[in-house]
Amino acid sequence: MAKFDIDVMARILLALLQGPMGRTALFMRTKLNYPRFMQYLEYLKERGLVVERDGAVRLTERGLEVAKALDKALSELL
């Protein structure tokens, strides 16, 4: 199993907290190479946090809860 960086997952989830976005726009925010970005995207899909629909990546209901909790935790720490 590949190792995944929580920082990258946080960037993806927090970016999507602002609303759905295309795969390319989301990829640009991760600062990863494309194959590695796709591994992260699949990882988040498998865990039910994001879906791809109508040409955009979106948070699921569970993903929204996780992203909001992450945003709150980070704002309290920083």
C-alpha positions in Angstrom: 0.0 0.0 0.0 1.3 3.4 -0.9 1.9 6.0 1.8 -0.3 9.1 1.7 0.6 12.5 3.1 -2.1 14.1 5.3 -1.0 17.5 4.1 -1.9 16.7 0.5 -5.2 15.2 1.5 -6.0 18.3 3.6 -5.2 20.6 0.6 -7.6 18.6 -1.6 -10.4 18.5 0.9 -10.0 22.1 1.9 -9.9 23.2 -1.7 -13.2 21.3 -2.4 -14.7 22.9 0.7 -14.9 26.0 -1.5 -17.0 24.1 -4.0 -16.6 21.5 -6.8 -13.8 21.9 -9.2 -12.4 20.3 -12.3 -9.8 17.6 -11.9 -7.1 19.8 -13.6 -7.7 22.8 -11.3 -7.6 20.5 -8.2 -4.4 18.8 -9.6 -2.7 22.2 -9.8 -3.3 22.9 -6.1 -1.7 19.7 -5.0 1.8 20.4 -6.5 2.1 16.7 -7.3 2.8 14.9 -10.6 -0.4 13.8 -12.3 -0.1 10.0 -11.6 0.5 10.6 -7.9 -2.4 13.1 -7.8 -4.6 10.4 -9.3 -3.6 8.0 -6.5 -4.7 10.5 -3.9 -8.0 11.1 -5.7 -8.7 7.4 -5.9 -7.7 7.0 -2.2 -10.2 9.7 -1.2 -12.9 8.2 -3.5 -12.4 4.7 -2.0 -13.0 6.2 1.5 -16.2 7.9 0.4 -14.9 11.5 0.8 -15.0 12.6 -2.8 -16.9 11.8 -6.0 -16.5 12.8 -9.6 -19.7 13.9 -11.3 -20.5 16.1 -14.2 -16.9 16.8 -14.9 -16.1 18.0 -11.4 -14.7 16.6 -8.2 -17.0 17.1 -5.3 -17.1 16.4 -1.6 -19.5 13.7 -0.5 -21.6 14.3 2.6 -19.0 12.5 4.7 -16.2 14.4 2.9 -17.9 17.7 3.7 -18.1 16.7 7.4 -14.4 15.7 7.4 -13.3 18.9 5.5 -15.3 21.1 7.9 -13.8 19.4 11.0 -10.3 19.7 9.5 -10.8 23.4 8.7 -12.0 24.0 12.3 -9.1 22.1 13.8 -6.6 24.0 11.7 -8.1 27.3 12.4 -7.9 26.6 16.2 -4.2 25.5 15.8 -3.0 28.3 13.6 
